Amino acid sequence: MTTNTNQHPTPAPEAVRVAVVTGGSRGIGRAVARKLARDGLAVVVNYARDAASAEETVAAITGAGGRAIAVPADVAEEKEVAALFDRAEEEYGGVDVVVNSAGRMTLSTIADLDLAALDAMHRTNIRGTFVVAREAARRLRAGGSFVGFSTSVVGTQFPTYGAYAASKGAVEAMTLIMARELRGRDVTVNAVAPGPTATDMFLEGKSPEQIDQLAKTPPLERLGTPEDIAAVVAFLSSPAGHWVNGQVLRANGGMI
Ligand SMILES: NC(=O)c1ccc[n+]([C@@H]2O[C@H](COP(=O)([O-])OP(=O)(O)OC[C@H]3O[C@@H](n4cnc5c(N)ncnc54)[C@H](OP(=O)(O)O)[C@@H]3O)[C@@H](O)[C@H]2O)c1
């Protein structure tokens, strides 16, 4: 007896969606990479210097049955970022989601500002955003999403955050413009603006009293967790969040 294999063809496996997460080695980026992998995406975990942390993120994902690789690139270096996207395409066949979590924060009053520190921060936060966004605009497949990172400090206007908030104001300024430039591509562009979130960036250099005071500021009376922010990014970059486009979403427990 012969079996008619055409009668019950094996369904083609659903195409895997692919995410590039810059700054995916630590903090919010790591939580985003893990969440997207849990949601079934193959993830390229980018980092700048800390290969061991990037490998830890990858191990956490693959240990849970997901797909991920770690790829170094300074987000402000165009050749390195092009190579990062090349690697994603070679490994997984394309790019559907780009999350630019890489960022730096230097705090100072404007009177005391060290201009070399300002340049270094703006190189990562502003130039880096544009280098990554440019590559995303060129390569994202239909149905895709770009998610940038601002900060709620753009609204709270705390002293000493001037240069940092200015760099994130640039991210907010380009978000709707890029969304409009991608008309017809079926690609969304949004930014998330977290409030105080318990990562190295937030915790380093602050006293327990300062941390406690900031934690009590939002009506929900706690710090954000990287996972709180990852859930928002995952929504914005999922088919369920695809009608949200050109927006800056403040994720901060109601701080402002
Ligand atoms: N935490 C907060 O309270 C908070 C609030 C509002 C907004 N944000 C924003 O959220 C994003 C993530 O912050 P986080 O708190 O997760 O920071 P974090 O814990 O300090 O992690 C920063 C990540 O960015 C990477 N990175 C830094 N410079 C880079 C560069 N030039 N190229 C590529 N990767 C680079 C780091 O990799 P290496 O370790 O390899 O350098 C690391 O993976 C940032 O854009 C930040 O401004 C954070």
The ligand as an SDF file (V2000), in Angstrom:
LIG
                    3D

 48 52  0  0  0  0  0  0  0  0999 V2000
   18.2410   52.2640   33.7990 N   0  0  0  0  0  0  0  0  0  0  0  0
   17.4700   53.3500   33.7780 C   0  0  0  0  0  0  0  0  0  0  0  0
   17.0020   53.8420   34.8170 O   0  0  0  0  0  0  0  0  0  0  0  0
   17.1180   53.9950   32.4490 C   0  0  0  0  0  0  0  0  0  0  0  0
   16.1520   55.0060   32.4640 C   0  0  0  0  0  0  0  0  0  0  0  0
   15.8090   55.6190   31.2650 C   0  0  0  0  0  0  0  0  0  0  0  0
   16.4250   55.2340   30.0860 C   0  0  0  0  0  0  0  0  0  0  0  0
   17.3630   54.2680   30.1040 N   0  0  0  0  0  0  0  0  0  0  0  0
   17.9720   53.8900   28.8090 C   0  0  0  0  0  0  0  0  0  0  0  0
   17.7750   52.5020   28.6080 O   0  0  0  0  0  0  0  0  0  0  0  0
   18.8530   51.9680   27.8210 C   0  0  0  0  0  0  0  0  0  0  0  0
   19.4540   50.7670   28.5540 C   0  0  0  0  0  0  0  0  0  0  0  0
   20.0140   51.2270   29.7870 O   0  0  0  0  0  0  0  0  0  0  0  0
   20.4890   50.2250   30.9460 P   0  0  0  0  0  0  0  0  0  0  0  0
   20.0320   50.8190   32.2100 O   0  0  0  0  0  0  0  0  0  0  0  0
   20.1470   48.8330   30.5830 O   0  0  0  0  0  0  0  0  0  0  0  0
   22.0890   50.4410   30.8420 O   0  0  0  0  0  0  0  0  0  0  0  0
   23.2940   49.4950   31.3100 P   0  0  0  0  0  0  0  0  0  0  0  0
   22.8360   48.5280   32.3280 O   0  0  0  0  0  0  0  0  0  0  0  0
   24.4160   50.4380   31.6310 O   0  0  0  0  0  0  0  0  0  0  0  0
   23.6590   48.6860   29.9740 O   0  0  0  0  0  0  0  0  0  0  0  0
   24.1400   49.4100   28.8810 C   0  0  0  0  0  0  0  0  0  0  0  0
   24.3090   48.4660   27.7160 C   0  0  0  0  0  0  0  0  0  0  0  0
   24.6920   49.2510   26.5700 O   0  0  0  0  0  0  0  0  0  0  0  0
   25.8710   48.7120   26.0040 C   0  0  0  0  0  0  0  0  0  0  0  0
   26.6250   49.7920   25.3700 N   0  0  0  0  0  0  0  0  0  0  0  0
   27.0940   50.9440   25.9260 C   0  0  0  0  0  0  0  0  0  0  0  0
   27.7280   51.6780   24.9980 N   0  0  0  0  0  0  0  0  0  0  0  0
   27.6420   50.9970   23.8320 C   0  0  0  0  0  0  0  0  0  0  0  0
   28.0890   51.2260   22.5160 C   0  0  0  0  0  0  0  0  0  0  0  0
   28.7560   52.3520   22.1850 N   0  0  0  0  0  0  0  0  0  0  0  0
   27.8310   50.2910   21.5580 N   0  0  0  0  0  0  0  0  0  0  0  0
   27.1510   49.1580   21.8640 C   0  0  0  0  0  0  0  0  0  0  0  0
   26.6990   48.8740   23.1120 N   0  0  0  0  0  0  0  0  0  0  0  0
   26.9500   49.7860   24.0680 C   0  0  0  0  0  0  0  0  0  0  0  0
   26.5900   48.0350   27.1490 C   0  0  0  0  0  0  0  0  0  0  0  0
   27.4760   47.0500   26.6470 O   0  0  0  0  0  0  0  0  0  0  0  0
   28.9650   46.8600   27.2980 P   0  0  0  0  0  0  0  0  0  0  0  0
   28.7660   46.4490   28.7100 O   0  0  0  0  0  0  0  0  0  0  0  0
   29.5900   45.8140   26.4320 O   0  0  0  0  0  0  0  0  0  0  0  0
   29.6290   48.2120   27.1790 O   0  0  0  0  0  0  0  0  0  0  0  0
   25.3980   47.4390   27.9120 C   0  0  0  0  0  0  0  0  0  0  0  0
   24.9760   46.2360   27.2840 O   0  0  0  0  0  0  0  0  0  0  0  0
   19.8400   53.1170   27.6240 C   0  0  0  0  0  0  0  0  0  0  0  0
   19.6360   53.7040   26.3570 O   0  0  0  0  0  0  0  0  0  0  0  0
   19.4720   54.1020   28.7380 C   0  0  0  0  0  0  0  0  0  0  0  0
   19.8350   55.4280   28.4210 O   0  0  0  0  0  0  0  0  0  0  0  0
   17.7260   53.6230   31.2480 C   0  0  0  0  0  0  0  0  0  0  0  0
  1  2  1  0
  2  3  2  0
  2  4  1  0
  4  5  1  0
  4 48  2  0
  5  6  2  0
  6  7  1  0
  7  8  2  0
  8  9  1  0
  8 48  1  0
  9 10  1  0
  9 46  1  0
 10 11  1  0
 11 12  1  0
 11 44  1  0
 12 13  1  0
 13 14  1  0
 14 15  2  0
 14 16  1  0
 14 17  1  0
 17 18  1  0
 18 19  2  0
 18 20  1  0
 18 21  1  0
 21 22  1  0
 22 23  1  0
 23 24  1  0
 23 42  1  0
 24 25  1  0
 25 26  1  0
 25 36  1  0
 26 27  1  0
 26 35  1  0
 27 28  2  0
 28 29  1  0
 29 30  1  0
 29 35  2  0
 30 31  1  0
 30 32  2  0
 32 33  1  0
 33 34  2  0
 34 35  1  0
 36 37  1  0
 36 42  1  0
 37 38  1  0
 38 39  2  0
 38 40  1  0
 38 41  1  0
 42 43  1  0
 44 45  1  0
 44 46  1  0
 46 47  1  0
M  CHG  2   8   1  16  -1
M  END
$$$$
